[in-house]
Amino acid sequence: MEKARICTFLITGGSGYFGFRLSCSLHKKEAEVILFDMSPPSLEVPKGIVFLKGEIREYAQVEKAVTGMDCVFHSSSYGMSVREQLNRKLIEEVNVQGTEHVLRACVEAGVSRLVYTSTINLVLGGQDIEGGDESLPYLPLHLHPDHYSRTKSVAEIAVMKASGTELKDGTGVLRACALRPASIYEPGKQRHLPRIVRYIENGIFRFVYGDPRSLVEFVHVDILVSAHELAAEALTSEHQHRSAGQAYFISDGRPVNNFEFFRPLVEGLGYSFPKLRLPLSLIYFVAFLTEMIHHLFGPIYNFQPLLTRTEVYKTVVTHD
């Protein structure tokens, strides 16, 4: 029997938490995996996975990395944390220009499949969303309270427009799709969970806010990994390219109140769950003020605000 051809995947932002988990999953399935990032992963890279140091803002480096790949997972991004949000120029260069580089390189190098890691933020603007699906329109760019969400929206639109572009080598067209994950969770995640634990341990987590009936979505990292793998498969001719030109929301499919989601963590650490509930409008105003203070004094002292307006939306405004 003829041996099945081994696929080669490039993961931009591959040293990040999600990109690294995706690489390990693909590697276990005997795929060839290359991580493209500015620095190696903090965890030990399994034998057989290749780390390629590079800058997403440099087209020549992106083109070199993309050449010879069967599929590209573009998960590189910047500006999610508040400390990063001051650097609007870098956010645009990574999220928008970097995506343009990846799209152009795929077309030039004859890479026919691209899966873009987007975000649920593209449709969130403080409005309740009940039973929302992919027919929801993009939130107008000027309504996004943060530059990260705004640039991710611009980038996803570029990916959707590029799907169907003829490849320069004449072998076919670029087929691309986008996945919009909800808030990602897993014990080893280093972006938000340690911050929440610090708030609990430092006695800051003394109140909750918003409607206790509000429901939001989360996604376990392994479900997100599987979604990316399935999306890449669905871009192939064997699956009639069914995911090409599509955007998909990815979540556990079990909406839950944000604070109830974290109750087991709070009580598991030996703390009492807060009984004080504050109005959403007050917390949103406080978030706005801290963002303004951060904008003014961040260049001198780049502190971490307690909450941002986007985080307020994502934590207590229903989206399921």
N, C-alpha and C positions, 0 to 999 in steps of 0.2 A: 504494500500500500504506500502511495506517495505521501511523504511527510507534509503536514500542513505548513504553509508559509508563516514565518514568525513576523508579527507586525512590530514596527518601530514607532514609539510615541515620544513626543517632546512635551514637557510640562513647563510652561513659563511660570515663574514664581514657585518653582518646584521645591524650594527649601522651606517654604511656609508650612504651617500646620496641615492644611488641607492637601496641598500639592504633594507633600511627602507621603501622606496616607494613601493618596491615589497611586503614587509611584510604587509603593509596596504591594498594593493589591494587584496592579498590572504585572509586576515582577513575578508574583506567585503564580500567575497564569502563563508564565514563560514568554512574556513579551519583552522586547528590548526597550528600555526606558532611559531617557536622558532628562536630567533636571537642569533647567536654565535659570540661573539666579545670580545675584551679586555676591552672595556668600554661601558656603555649604550649610546643609541642615545642622541643627543643634544635636540631633540624634545620629547615631552611627548609620552610615549608608550601607544597606545590604550589598554583598558582593554581586556584581553584575549590573547594578544600577550606576549609570555614569553621571557625574556632576560636571557641568560645563559652566564656568564662570562667565557672566556676560551682563550687559546693560540693555534693558528693553528700550531705552531711549536712543540707542545707537543702531541705526538700521543695518549697517554692515554686519554687526555682531548677531543681530536677529536673523538675517538672511543666511548666515553661515550655520547657525543652529538649526534652522528649519529645513535646510537642504537635505534631502534623502529621507525625510520622515514620511510615514504613512498617514499620521494624524497628529494634530497639535491640540493640546489642552491649554487654553490661554487663561490662566488663573492669576496672573500677576496684577497687582493693584496697589494703590497707595492712598492714604488719607482717611482711613476708617476711624482711627483714634483721634481724640481731640488735639493732642499734642502735634499730630501731623497736619491738622486742618489749617494751621497758619500758613503753610507753604502751598498756596493755591497754584503757583507756577509749576511746582513739582507734581502736584496732583494731576494737573492737566497733561503734563509731559508723559507721565506713566500711564494714566488711565485712557487718555484719548490718543495722544501721539503714539504711545506704545502699542495700542491696539491697531492703529493704522499701519504701523511697521509690520506687525504680525500678519495682517491681511495682505499687504503688498508682497511680503516675502513668500507667503503660501502661493500666491498667483505666479510669482516669478519662478519659484522652485518647483512648481507642479505638484504641490501638496493639495490633495482633493478634499480633506476632511478637517474641520475645525470645530471644537466645542469651546464656547466662551462661558466662563464663570461670571455671571452677572449678579444681581441682588434683587430681593423683594422690594427694596427701597424705591424702585422705579415707579411704583404706583401709590406709594404711601405719602399722604400729605395732611394727615390729621383727620381724615374722614373715615367713618365706620365702613368696613367692607365685610359683608356677610355673604358667604358662599361665593366669593370672588373666583374668577377663572382667568384664563389667558386672553379673554376678549376685553378685559379691562384696558382702557387707554393709558398711555404714558402720562404721568403727572407733568403738567407744563413745567419747563425747566426753571422758570423764575419763581416757582412755588416751592422748590426744594430748599430746606433750611440749611443745607450743608453742601459744600462743593464736591465732596466725594460722591454723593448720590447723583448730583447733577452730571458729573463727568461720566459716571457709569452708565447713565441713561444715554448720553451722546455716543458712548462707545458701543452699546448694544445696538442702537439704531444703525451704526456703521456696519456692524457685523451682519445684521439682517439685510442691508442693502447689498453687501458684498456677496452674499450667497447666490450662486448662479453665475458668477463671473467666470469667463473662459480662462483656463490656465494657459500660460505662455508657451508651454511645450506641446500644446494641442491635444493632450490626452483626455481632456474632459473639462469639467467646471469645478469650481470650489463649492463645496456644500458645507454650510455652517449652521449651527444652532446655538441657542443661549439657554442656560439654566439659571433660574432665579431662586437661590436658597433662602429659606427663612433663617432665623438666628441659629447658628450652629453650636452644638454642645457636645461635650465629651470630656472625661476627667482630665485628660492631658492638655487641654486647650489653654494657651497662655495669654490670649488677648483680653477676654472679659472676665472669666471665672476667678482668677486671682484677685482682680479688682473688687469683685463682689465679696469674696472672702475677707479681704482687708476691711471693707466697710462693716461687715458683721463683727469682726474681731476688735475693731477700733470703736465700736459702739455707735457708729453712724447710722446703722440700719435700725432706726427706732420708729419708723412709720412706713405705711404703704400709701398709695394714692390711686385716684381714679375709681371708676365703676367696678365693684367686685364681680360684676357679671361679664366684664369684658373678656374676650378670648383672643389669644394670639397663637401664632404657629412657631414651632421649633423644628429643627432637623438634626438627627444624629449624624455625625460625620461619616459613618459607614454607609448610611442610606444615601448621602450625597455622593460618595465615591461610586456606589452602584449606579446611581442615576447618570453620572458622567460616562461610565463604561457602556451603559445601555444606549445612551444618546449617540456615542461614537459608533456603536454597532448599527444603529438605525440610520446612519448616514451612508452605509454601504449599499451597493446594488443588490446584495442578497436580501436586504430588508427594504427594497424599493425606495431608498433614500427618504424614508418617511419623516425623519426629523429635520430635514433640510429646510431652512428658512423659518423654523419654529422657535418659539420661546416657551419655556415650561417653568412653572412654580414648583419648587421641590420642598417638601416638608414631611414630617412624620404622619400627617393626616389625622392628628389627634389634637384639635385646638384645646388650649388650657389657659386658665388665668395665669398671667405672668408670675405673680407673687406666690400663688399656690404651687407653681412649678418649682420654685426655690424653697418652699417650706421644708421638705425633707432635708435639704442641705443645712438650713438654719438650725433646725432642731437636732440634726445629727451632730452638729458641732457643739451642742449643749447650750444653745441660746434659746430664749423665748421668742416666739414669733410676734411681731408688733401688732398691737391692737388699734393704735391710732391711725386713722385714715384721713388724708388731706385731699382737698379738691384738686382735680387735674389742672384747672386754670392757674392755681397758685404755683404748682410745680413747674408748669410750662413757663410762667413768668420768671421764676427763679433761674430756670435753665437759660432763658434768654439773657438775663442779667449776667450770669457767670460766663456765658459765651462772649458778651461784650467786654467784660473785664479781661477775659483771656485774650481777646483780640488786641486790647490796648496795652496790656502789660506782659503778654506772652513773650515778646521778643526780649524782655528783660528777665522774666522768670516764667518759664514755660511749665506752669502747673497743670494738674489734671482736674478739670471741673467735675463736680459731683455727677452731673447729668448734662446731656445736650438735648436740644429740642427734638432731634431725630430719635434719640433714645426714648424720650417721653412718648412720642408717637408709637414707637415699636413695642413699648412695654405695656401700655394700657389702652390704646385705641384698637378696637376690635378689627382684626383682619384674619379671616379664616376661609 
